[in-house]
Amino acid sequence: MVARLLLRAWPRGLAVGPGAPSRLRSTGLEPSQYLQRSIVPTMHYQDSLPRLPIPKLEDTIRRYLSAQKPLLDDGQFRKTEQLCKSFENGIGEELHEQLVAQDKQNKHTSYISGPWFDMYLSARDPIVLNFNPFVSFNPDPKSEYNDQLTRATNMTVSALRFLKTLRADLLEPEVFHLNPARSDTDTFKRLIRFVPSSLSWYGAYLVNAYPLDMSQYFRLFSSTRLPRPSRDELFTDDKARHLLVLRKGHFYVFDVLDQDGNIVSASEIQAHLKYILSDNSPAPEFPLSYLTSENRDIWVELRQKLNQPASTDSSATVQKLNFKLNNALKTGISAAKEKFDATIKTLTIDYIRFQRGGKELLKKQKLSPDSVAQLAFQMAFLRQYGQTVATYESCSTAAFKHGRTETIRPASIFTKRCSEAFVREPSKHSAGELQQMMAKCSAYHNQLTREAAMGQGFDRHLFALRYLAAVKGSDLPELYLDPAYRQINHNILSTSTLSSPAVNIGGFAPVVPDGFGIAYTVQDNWIGCNVSAYQGRNAREFLQCVEKALEDMFDALEGKAIKT
């Protein structure tokens, strides 16, 4: 939700470009300083958000076994089933009771928030590739605004307007409207702003609107993840006024907010960026930024060796930072560069845009567009590798206080049955039969999605129970030592979707060495998919199989025979 709001923000801040009027430095009261002026305070609903529920243990075990069913043979499944029963009636029940008791003592947050932060911040893997996604923006509608300097200026100004709007409590609260005609209106907003924050969520609920958690918005700006031994630290400096620009391995800083906290003029930002672009200095022999791609503990050790950055540019406004590097740092940078470059050489990325249809057509067929995309990935892997594997789809639980995410497990007995029908024996099934299989997949996927969004998946609950056992120093329960548990958490197909009018496509690296990173979007009339893979997997071949799966499903929906 944060990403979506940010991404729809930037086009509104266009400030410079050919023919654009020049602007003087703004005062804090001028509209150009803000993205919007919400009459409902930004954090109005935060205090009254409902708490993330802890699922019943028996429901978690049932859902876990359902997700394991398509991945295991009969013998493996029986063993996992026995381990689940022992866990549910033994140590699992004890841990669950302790988790519930702990949750009751921490009503300011959710049961998953602390463990989830620990999981990410304690991970020692490089955050580049392993955690950081990328986003490709659509071109600006005004072609003359698409040159690098103008676009960088406009996006900077828009981001600053977002920052000021957020800090001034003028950013409209993020709300999921089921009936916008009643809830997304000025009349409702004028009423709800007078409801105390401790009750405001209930007022929104009465008109079928669901405010979302915004507790991490303050980390959108002036924040970083500092490398620390064993566990990184999140750091925010809300008094910072500068912008850091990286270009060709060099670092530059200049202020984008004045001493009163107002955005400097767009023309001034443009001039500073133009100055940086005009710097013809060769790339440094030891580019410092490569160290951020290292193992976190290695980066900690090397970062401690840095004396403070010094200004080497005569400009009073733009400072070019020059870091004093000793031999240990130079060796560390060279090693990080060599390792990162070697990893990149094994990574392949490819993209398709399926133009035959999208949300509009699929909804007319009463099919979930997301379920069809996920079914295509299942068919593609079965066609390419002959099996069904662990699949991960992230689902936001931001409807709850500090809700984070839950996992949807798209691989099911329904998708397995449907995939085998399309891939292995299409001639044995009529178009009508295939349509019925697709409908069952869609219905089950919708059920999984609803459960996950309401905090009723199984992944986060089992994760929290395992975390609790580790914190208490207990032996790891047998359930977590089961090869089937390791296998379902070795997510060969890691998938995520992001839809925004500002975004063409996004992407990320695979989360396991033998996996695929699948970023996709289902638009009104097309489906886009970006796939990444390391050596040993072939992104292009997988995408060809995805395209074949989509063609087959659309043929079936039109009553055509499936081509082998």
Secondary structure, DSSP 4 states (H G I P E B T S, - for coil): -HHHHHHTTGGGG---STTPPP-PPPPTTSGGG-S---SS-TTTTGGGPPBPPPPPHHHHHHHHHHHHGGGS-HHHHHHHHHHHHHHHHTHHHHHHHHHHHHHHT-TTS-TTHHHHHHHHHH--S-HHHHT--EEEEPPPSSGGG-SHHHHHHHHHHHHHHHHHHHHTT-SPPPEEESSHHHHSSHHHHHHHTTS-TTTHHHHHHTTTEEE---TTGGGGSSEEEE--SSS-EEEE-TT--EEEEEETTEEEEEESB-TTSPBPPHHHHHHHHHHHHT--PPPPSS-GGGGGGS-HHHHHHHHTT----EE----SS-EEEE----HHHHHHHHHHHHHHHHHHHH-EEEEEEE-S--HHHHHHTT--HHHHHHHHHHHHHHHHHSS---EEEEEE-TTSBT--EEEE----HHHHHHHHHHHH-GGGS-HHHHHHHHHHHHHHHHHHHHHHHTT--SHHHHHHHHHHHHHTTPPPPHHHHSHHHHHHTS-SEEEEE---TTEEEEE---SSTT-EEEEEEE-SS-EEEEEEE-TTS-HHHHHHHHHHHHHHHHHHHTTPPPP-
